[in-house]
């Protein structure tokens, strides 16, 4: 008879059900920390209002192609709020809520998707990475930062995010291997929204979970309900604390759903059934948390109306800042690549300035 040399399991965690009730048994302290839950809820709502406005700007020709984050708000708040300022975040291209938690301005996001590189010089931690459109390469960027923290003896953690489709890329698997081999302070989050553009999760990978990819590389890995901000934040707190304490990396799979098109260049109605999307709306994170807060006498319809008004004003102010910024100077395309500009580019720069005159 063969001997079993190893066996593994993936635990799934959910503390807040879709109808807004806590599960029976022990729950994290966040479940009764209403001050923090209210802060996160308000940021979730503002992120959704921002997202809707950004799509409207794109549709009216005032913004370039834009990647919506509709349905991801709980996952993003959990990631951003669990990190400390000195930690490093390496996002992909739709983690706006996590970035808002870290001080990035809404106008920064609009500048980026408007095609202005000044958007990448965003507010918030200067050591965070900019948006990364090449799939999964940001995971290796985060692994490099984590290695630097370990070599320097700094109690800092690097966090990166990848989608379900991106988790099939070699970059993601290589980041897992690096974190395992070098015991890096790295937390890799798979935001599993069920669709890699038009490819469903069922056709990407037949494994029962995506989290188990971390186990294959030697990292502890768990799965949580990504529409439950309490569970997602708890998972991030645990993973980040372990990494900061020198216990190495973790893979966290957050189960959610992409309620929007992949980007404004996509039409998801061509490949998704309406029934599937309708079912996903019943699981979504904002209504879930609002139901819980309301049931605990922590939220009301009057507060919701006031928040919607506040969010709309904040987003409108960000849009005005974006539209009023104006075009970057012509010489800026030359000025930020080299410490000393090569002679041929220096000549091009002078010619561009002359033609402006």
ZAFI-576502 format. One line per field, with one value per residue: z negated, y, x negated of N, C-alpha, C in turn; residue in one letter. Coordinates in steps of 0.02 Angstrom, whole numbers. Each point is the difference from the previous one (the first is absolute). Example, Ala and Ser with C-alpha at 12.3 -4.5 7.8 and 13.67 -1.06 7.14 Angstrom:
BEGIN
n.Z = c(-390_36) $
n.Y = c(-284_53) $
n.X = c(-660_18) $
ca.Z = c(0_-3) $
ca.Y = c(59_59) $
ca.X = c(45_-42) $
c.Z = c(0_-37) $
c.Y = c(60_55) $
c.X = c(-45_39) $
tise = c(A_S) $
***
This chain:
BEGIN
n.Z = c(0_40_-19_-43_44_23_-39_33_-27_27_-49_-4_2_-36_-16_59_-10_60_-47_-15_-10_-62_20_-18_-63_-7_-8_49_-36_64_-12_-55_42_-22_-38_-3_-17_-36_-22_-6_-31_-32_-11_-18_-32_-26_-10_-20_-35_-22_-9_-23_-35_-17_-7_-33_-31_-4_-18_-33_6_-66_14_-6_27_-34_-52_2_-61_37_-64_9_-19_-22_54_36_-35_4_63_21_-35_21_50_-19_-15_-44_1_44_41_31_23_25_24_-54_-37_27_-24_15_58_2_-25_49_14_47_39_-1_-3_-44_-21_-1_-29_-36_-11_-15_-13_-60_15_-8_26_28_-1_-27_-34_-63_-23_1_-49_4_32_62_31_3_63_11_19_-66_42_-25_6_55_17_-24_34_48_-11_-4_53_26_-21_24_56_-3_-13_49_-49_64_29_49_31_33_55_11_61_8_53_-33_-41_64_-9_36_12_-4_38_38_-9_8_52_20_-13_29_54_2_-14_53_-23_33_13_30_28_4_36_-20_55_9_23_44_0_55_-35_-9_-65_20_46_-54_-47_-1_-30_-59_-12_1_-62_22_46_-52_-16_66_-14_-49_20_-62_11_6_-8_20_-28_62_-7_-44_-12_-44_40_51_-42_-30_61_21_-54_7_65_-7_-53_32_57_-37_-26_65_6_43_61_30_22_17_9_31_-18_60_29_63_-33_22_55_35_54_11_17_-52_23_-66_28_35_-62_-33_-34_16_0_29_39_13_5_37_27_-10_23_33_-6_38_35_5_6_46_21_-6_27_45_4_-1_32_49_36_38_23_-54_-35_28_-6_-62_-7_32_-36_-56_18_20_-54_-36_32_-5_-62_-4_28_-37_-51_20_12_-59_-3_57_60_-3_-22_59_-38_-33_64_-8_-48_5_52_13_-38_54_31_36_38_24_-62_-20_59_-10_-61_22_46_-48_-40_49_14_-65_9) $
n.Y = c(-60_50_36_31_39_20_39_29_59_25_44_1_68_2_63_31_-25_-20_-29_8_-66_3_-39_-58_9_-10_66_31_34_0_-58_20_11_29_30_-55_-38_51_5_-66_0_55_-29_-54_37_37_-59_-24_56_-3_-65_14_50_-41_-48_44_16_-65_-12_55_-43_1_-65_-28_-56_-23_-25_-22_22_4_-6_36_41_-55_-35_53_11_-65_2_55_-17_-60_37_3_64_-29_-37_-47_37_-58_47_-26_-2_-29_5_38_-43_-49_31_8_-61_-4_39_-47_54_13_62_-31_-36_54_31_-55_-12_63_-43_27_-4_61_-40_-22_67_-53_26_2_-61_36_-46_17_-57_22_17_-64_15_-8_-55_9_44_31_-64_1_56_-25_-55_41_37_-57_-18_60_-6_-62_18_50_-54_21_22_-11_8_-42_34_-53_17_-56_-4_-30_39_54_-37_-2_62_-10_65_-18_-54_40_45_-49_-22_63_12_-59_4_64_-31_24_62_-47_40_-57_46_-54_52_-53_38_-62_58_-31_61_-38_-17_-45_5_-28_47_37_-32_-66_32_-29_22_66_3_-59_48_34_-48_-3_65_-26_36_20_-29_51_-14_60_17_17_-20_-33_65_-30_-48_42_45_-47_-25_62_13_-61_6_63_-16_-56_34_46_-54_-2_-11_47_-23_26_-47_53_-46_55_-33_28_54_-2_47_24_36_-38_36_65_-37_-24_-52_-3_36_3_-5_43_-48_28_-63_-11_53_-14_-62_25_38_-58_-7_55_33_50_-30_-48_44_32_-59_-18_55_-5_-65_27_34_-15_-9_52_5_38_-43_-48_37_13_-64_-16_48_-22_-62_19_38_-50_-40_42_9_-66_-5_51_-29_-55_26_30_-60_-9_11_-55_29_25_37_-8_-10_49_31_-56_-10_52_-17_-24_46_-56_8_-60_-21_22_-22_-57_3_20_-48_-41_27_-7_-60_-4_28) $
n.X = c(-42_18_-50_40_-32_59_36_49_18_54_-8_67_-3_56_5_9_61_21_38_-65_-7_-23_-50_23_-18_-64_2_-33_-44_-20_29_-31_-49_56_-44_-37_51_20_-63_-4_58_-17_-59_34_45_-49_-30_58_11_-62_8_60_-28_-50_46_37_-57_-12_62_-18_-51_11_-2_-59_-21_52_-34_63_17_54_15_-55_48_31_-18_15_56_10_-20_31_54_-18_-20_-63_-9_-42_56_-9_36_7_42_57_61_26_-56_48_45_-42_-6_66_0_-44_51_7_-5_65_-22_-40_52_37_-50_-9_64_-14_-51_7_-64_22_46_-56_-4_32_51_-21_-13_-56_-4_64_16_-11_56_17_-2_-66_30_8_-27_55_16_-37_31_56_-15_-18_55_34_-36_10_64_-2_-32_44_35_40_38_-9_59_-8_47_22_32_34_23_58_8_-19_38_17_-19_-55_12_64_-10_-36_48_44_-35_-7_65_10_-39_18_57_30_0_32_52_19_40_38_16_32_5_-24_-26_-38_23_-3_-53_48_8_56_-16_-14_34_-12_-51_10_-61_-7_24_19_0_19_42_12_-2_36_52_13_57_42_64_21_56_-16_63_-35_8_40_20_8_25_37_11_10_36_25_9_20_36_17_11_30_26_-11_66_-18_10_53_41_37_46_22_54_3_24_-19_31_-57_-6_-42_9_-6_-52_33_32_8_49_-56_-21_39_28_58_21_-59_6_63_-22_-49_47_27_-62_16_-59_20_48_-44_-49_36_20_-64_-26_47_-10_-61_48_-41_56_15_62_7_-36_37_54_-20_-15_55_27_-28_15_60_0_-23_41_50_-23_-5_60_20_-31_27_59_-14_-28_30_-24_-38_-54_-16_-41_58_13_-45_31_34_-39_-40_-52_-31_33_8_-53_22_16_-60_-23_33_-23_-60_5_23_-46_-43_28_-2_-60) $
ca.Z = c(0_1_-60_11_-22_-17_13_-10_3_7_-41_25_-56_11_-64_12_54_48_-26_-51_-67_-19_-8_-70_-22_-12_56_-15_-35_47_5_-48_2_47_25_58_52_31_41_60_39_35_55_51_37_39_55_51_32_44_55_46_33_47_60_36_33_58_51_31_32_-44_-33_42_-22_-74_-30_-56_-59_-27_-33_-34_-51_-65_6_3_-66_-45_17_-15_-70_-42_9_-30_50_22_43_72_38_72_26_72_32_-20_-74_-20_-70_-41_7_-36_-70_-9_12_70_13_57_59_24_40_62_41_29_53_51_41_-26_-44_-66_-44_-33_-56_-40_-72_-38_-8_61_13_33_73_40_30_42_48_18_-48_-53_-11_-63_-54_-5_-27_-72_-27_-3_-57_-61_-8_-25_-70_-40_-1_-42_-68_-13_-15_51_38_68_17_70_18_67_12_10_61_-11_-43_44_30_-32_-46_-64_-29_-17_-61_-54_-11_-32_-69_-37_-5_-38_-59_8_-28_60_0_67_-3_62_1_47_20_41_72_28_57_21_-16_-68_-47_13_57_-13_-45_-28_-71_-41_-20_26_-56_-6_37_-50_-34_45_-4_-68_-41_-29_46_-21_43_-38_37_16_-8_-73_-18_-64_13_41_-41_-48_35_13_-63_-21_46_-6_-66_4_41_-36_-55_26_13_72_41_0_57_-21_55_-18_49_13_68_39_18_58_55_-19_6_43_67_-1_-6_-34_18_55_-25_-66_-7_-45_-63_-41_-26_-49_-61_-31_-33_-65_-45_3_-66_-32_-29_-55_-59_-21_-37_-67_-39_-15_-50_-64_-16_13_65_14_67_1_7_67_45_-11_27_72_19_-14_48_65_-2_0_67_46_-11_31_73_17_-6_58_62_-2_-5_61_30_-24_45_54_-18_-53_28_3_-61_-59_16_-9_-43_50_62_57_44_53_-31_-17_61_12_-50_22_60_-21_-30_54_39_-40_7) $
ca.Y = c(60_62_42_70_42_67_13_71_21_71_21_56_39_50_21_40_-32_48_35_47_-29_-32_-72_-21_-16_55_45_46_61_50_-7_46_64_35_60_-21_-25_58_32_-41_3_64_-3_-45_36_52_-33_-19_61_20_-48_15_63_-11_-31_53_42_-36_-4_66_20_40_-46_-56_-65_-1_-65_9_-41_-13_-65_-17_51_-29_-26_56_32_-45_3_66_20_-44_17_59_46_-18_-59_14_-29_-8_-17_-8_60_20_-1_70_5_-11_58_56_-11_18_71_19_41_-20_35_-37_-57_28_22_-59_-28_52_-1_48_-35_31_-40_-50_34_10_13_-62_-24_5_-64_-46_-4_26_-50_-46_-31_-68_-45_-36_21_36_-48_-4_64_-4_-48_35_46_-41_-23_58_11_-53_11_59_-10_46_-33_24_-54_15_-31_6_-26_-28_-27_-73_-14_15_-50_-53_25_-21_52_-11_-61_15_40_-49_-39_44_12_-62_-17_50_17_72_31_14_-25_-1_-6_-17_24_-46_28_-51_9_29_31_-41_-70_-14_-37_-72_-18_21_-46_-47_-11_21_69_30_8_-57_13_21_-60_-34_35_-1_54_-10_30_-6_30_36_33_66_49_8_41_-22_-59_20_40_-46_-38_44_15_-59_-11_55_-6_-55_21_51_-35_-43_-67_-13_23_-33_11_7_2_33_-17_54_-4_62_20_45_-23_-3_70_34_-26_-67_-7_-65_-33_-46_-65_-18_-5_49_-33_-5_66_15_-38_31_61_-17_-14_55_18_61_-13_-48_36_48_-37_-16_61_22_-46_14_70_41_33_17_26_70_-1_-23_56_50_-28_3_70_15_-37_33_63_-16_-25_58_42_-36_6_68_5_-37_37_65_-8_22_-47_6_37_-43_-26_-50_-68_-15_20_-44_-67_-6_49_44_-13_-15_58_1_21_71_37_-4_43_69_10_4_65_49_-3_31_72) $
ca.X = c(42_-39_3_19_-55_25_71_14_70_12_56_39_25_52_28_61_38_29_58_-22_-2_-62_5_-5_-67_-46_-11_-55_19_25_73_32_-35_44_-34_-40_46_31_-51_-8_62_2_-49_27_51_-33_-34_50_23_-56_-4_55_-15_-55_28_37_-50_-25_53_9_-62_-43_-46_-18_26_0_16_45_-11_66_5_-63_-13_-19_-68_-48_-4_-35_-71_-29_5_-41_-71_-28_-25_-67_4_-1_55_-11_66_6_26_67_4_7_19_-60_-43_31_-17_-69_-11_3_59_41_-24_-59_24_27_-57_-32_42_7_-59_-49_-47_-2_42_-42_-33_60_-5_-6_-69_-40_-32_47_-8_55_44_-37_44_-24_31_-35_-69_-4_-15_-73_-22_10_-48_-64_4_-1_-68_-39_16_-32_-72_-14_24_55_64_48_32_22_65_18_65_6_66_2_-36_-70_-31_-27_-61_-62_-23_32_-28_-70_1_13_-61_-49_21_-11_-71_-37_41_10_60_40_69_27_73_35_70_32_65_32_-7_-60_34_57_-13_26_-43_6_-42_-69_-34_48_-13_56_-13_-61_-45_-46_-62_-48_-24_-46_-64_-25_27_66_49_70_51_51_54_-24_55_7_-58_-26_-42_-57_-46_-31_-51_-56_-33_-38_-55_-48_-33_-48_-56_-38_-34_-53_25_3_56_66_45_70_47_62_52_47_28_-6_68_-4_-42_-71_-17_48_-8_28_73_8_63_-13_-24_26_73_31_17_-61_-15_52_-15_-59_22_28_-57_-48_-26_24_66_-11_-24_51_51_-25_-4_69_27_-33_16_-59_9_70_13_-21_-72_-16_13_-53_-61_4_-10_-71_-41_8_-36_-71_-18_4_-59_-56_7_-19_-73_-27_14_-33_-72_-33_-47_-70_-44_-27_-66_5_-9_-71_-36_4_-24_-73_-33_-31_36_-44_-6_51_62_-8_13_72_32_-9_40_70_10_-3_61_53_-5) $
c.Z = c(0_-66_19_-27_-18_15_-20_-1_8_-42_31_-60_25_-68_7_61_47_-26_-59_-70_-12_-5_-74_-16_-7_63_-19_-37_46_4_-46_-6_51_27_63_57_36_46_66_45_41_59_56_43_44_60_55_37_49_62_53_39_52_65_42_36_62_56_36_28_-43_-39_48_-24_-75_-24_-63_-58_-33_-28_-39_-63_-67_1_-2_-67_-49_11_-23_-73_-46_3_-41_54_27_43_73_36_74_32_72_26_-21_-76_-29_-74_-47_3_-34_-75_-16_21_73_12_60_64_28_46_67_46_35_59_54_45_-22_-49_-68_-49_-37_-56_-51_-72_-37_-3_66_18_28_75_35_28_50_47_26_-55_-45_-11_-66_-59_-10_-25_-76_-33_-6_-59_-65_-14_-28_-74_-44_-5_-44_-73_-20_-12_45_41_70_15_74_13_71_8_10_64_-9_-43_41_33_-39_-51_-70_-35_-20_-64_-60_-17_-36_-73_-44_-11_-45_-63_-2_-35_56_-8_71_-4_70_-7_55_17_54_75_17_68_18_-17_-71_-41_17_57_-10_-37_-32_-73_-41_-25_38_-56_-5_42_-48_-38_42_-3_-70_-45_-32_40_-26_52_-44_47_11_0_-73_-24_-67_10_39_-40_-52_32_13_-64_-22_45_-7_-67_1_40_-37_-57_24_16_74_31_-8_65_-27_63_-24_55_7_71_34_26_63_60_-24_1_43_73_9_-2_-28_17_56_-25_-69_1_-49_-68_-47_-32_-53_-67_-37_-36_-69_-52_-12_-69_-34_-33_-60_-65_-24_-39_-71_-44_-19_-55_-69_-23_8_64_13_71_6_7_70_51_-6_29_76_25_-10_52_69_3_3_69_51_-7_31_76_22_-3_60_64_3_2_62_25_-31_51_49_-20_-52_27_4_-70_-56_14_-17_-49_45_68_57_52_53_-28_-22_60_17_-48_22_61_-18_-30_53_40_-39_7_67) $
c.Y = c(63_38_70_44_70_2_72_12_76_17_61_37_50_17_39_-28_52_38_45_-26_-31_-75_-18_-18_63_41_49_63_53_-2_46_66_44_64_-17_-25_57_37_-39_3_65_2_-46_36_54_-30_-19_61_25_-44_15_64_-8_-32_51_46_-34_-1_67_28_41_-42_-56_-64_-7_-69_10_-47_-20_-71_-20_42_-29_-26_56_35_-43_4_66_18_-43_19_61_43_-21_-63_21_-36_0_-23_-23_65_17_3_70_7_-10_60_61_-7_25_72_21_40_-26_32_-33_-57_25_24_-59_-26_52_5_48_-35_32_-37_-52_31_18_18_-66_-22_0_-67_-52_1_30_-57_-42_-37_-67_-49_-35_23_37_-45_-6_66_-2_-48_33_48_-39_-26_56_12_-52_12_58_-9_46_-38_27_-59_26_-39_10_-36_-27_-27_-76_-19_10_-51_-59_22_-23_50_-11_-61_11_42_-44_-37_42_11_-60_-14_48_24_76_25_24_-31_8_-14_-16_26_-39_25_-42_6_32_29_-45_-74_-14_-39_-75_-23_20_-54_-45_-16_26_71_26_10_-56_7_24_-59_-38_32_3_55_-20_39_-12_32_33_26_72_54_14_39_-21_-59_20_40_-44_-39_42_17_-58_-9_53_-5_-56_19_49_-32_-49_-70_-15_22_-42_15_2_4_30_-13_58_-8_67_19_43_-37_-2_69_32_-20_-69_3_-70_-35_-50_-69_-19_-1_52_-31_-5_68_20_-36_31_64_-14_-16_62_31_60_-9_-46_37_50_-35_-16_62_26_-43_12_72_47_41_10_25_72_6_-21_57_53_-24_4_72_20_-33_34_65_-13_-23_58_45_-32_6_70_9_-34_40_66_-6_27_-50_9_38_-49_-32_-55_-71_-20_-1_-51_-72_-9_53_52_-19_-15_57_2_22_73_43_1_47_74_14_7_69_55_1_30_76_24) $
c.X = c(-44_8_22_-55_22_75_16_75_2_62_34_31_52_29_65_35_29_60_-18_0_-68_12_-6_-73_-43_-10_-56_25_30_77_38_-37_36_-32_-40_45_34_-49_-8_62_3_-49_24_51_-31_-37_49_27_-54_-2_54_-14_-56_24_38_-48_-28_51_10_-65_-47_-50_-16_32_-10_20_41_-18_67_5_-61_-12_-22_-71_-51_-7_-39_-75_-31_0_-43_-74_-20_-32_-69_-1_3_57_-17_66_-3_33_72_8_8_17_-59_-45_29_-14_-70_-17_-2_64_39_-24_-63_20_26_-57_-32_41_15_-61_-55_-46_-6_45_-40_-42_54_-16_-2_-72_-38_-33_49_-13_60_42_-39_49_-27_19_-51_-72_-9_-17_-76_-28_6_-49_-69_-2_-5_-71_-44_14_-34_-75_-19_21_57_65_55_24_18_64_13_66_-3_71_-2_-37_-75_-35_-28_-66_-61_-25_28_-31_-73_-3_14_-64_-53_18_-12_-74_-39_37_12_63_46_69_27_74_26_72_35_70_34_-11_-68_19_59_-9_23_-50_-1_-45_-73_-38_52_-13_59_-7_-60_-51_-51_-63_-54_-30_-49_-69_-28_25_66_52_71_45_53_54_-22_53_15_-61_-29_-48_-62_-51_-35_-56_-62_-37_-45_-61_-54_-37_-52_-61_-45_-41_-54_22_9_66_63_35_71_43_65_51_49_28_-9_69_2_-29_-72_-31_55_-8_32_77_14_65_-10_-21_27_76_25_15_-60_-16_52_-12_-59_19_29_-53_-44_-15_32_67_-7_-21_52_55_-23_-3_69_31_-30_12_-60_7_74_7_-23_-76_-22_9_-55_-66_-1_-13_-74_-45_4_-40_-76_-23_2_-61_-62_2_-20_-76_-34_9_-37_-76_-36_-51_-69_-42_-32_-66_3_-8_-74_-33_-3_-22_-73_-24_-35_29_-50_3_55_67_-3_15_74_38_-4_43_74_16_-1_64_59_0_28) $
tise = c(X_X_X_X_X_X_X_X_X_X_X_X_X_X_X_X_X_X_X_X_X_X_X_X_X_X_X_X_X_X_X_X_X_X_X_X_X_X_X_X_X_X_X_X_X_X_X_X_X_X_X_X_X_X_X_X_X_X_X_X_X_X_X_X_X_X_X_X_X_X_X_X_X_X_X_X_X_X_X_X_X_X_X_X_X_X_X_X_X_X_X_X_X_X_X_X_X_X_X_X_X_X_X_X_X_X_X_X_X_X_X_X_X_X_X_X_X_X_X_X_X_X_X_X_X_X_X_X_X_X_X_X_X_X_X_X_X_X_X_X_X_X_X_X_X_X_X_X_X_X_X_X_X_X_X_X_X_X_X_X_X_X_X_X_X_X_X_X_X_X_X_X_X_X_X_X_X_X_X_X_X_X_X_X_X_X_X_X_X_X_X_X_X_X_X_X_X_X_X_X_X_X_X_X_X_X_X_X_X_X_X_X_X_X_X_X_X_X_X_X_X_X_X_X_X_X_X_X_X_X_X_X_X_X_X_X_X_X_X_X_X_X_X_X_X_X_X_X_X_X_X_X_X_X_X_X_X_X_X_X_X_X_X_X_X_X_X_X_X_X_X_X_X_X_X_X_X_X_X_X_X_X_X_X_X_X_X_X_X_X_X_X_X_X_X_X_X_X_X_X_X_X_X_X_X_X_X_X_X_X_X_X_X_X_X_X_X_X_X_X_X_X_X_X_X_X_X_X_X_X_X_X_X_X_X_X_X_X_X_X_X_X_X_X_X_X_X_X_X_X_X_X_X_X_X_X_X) $
***
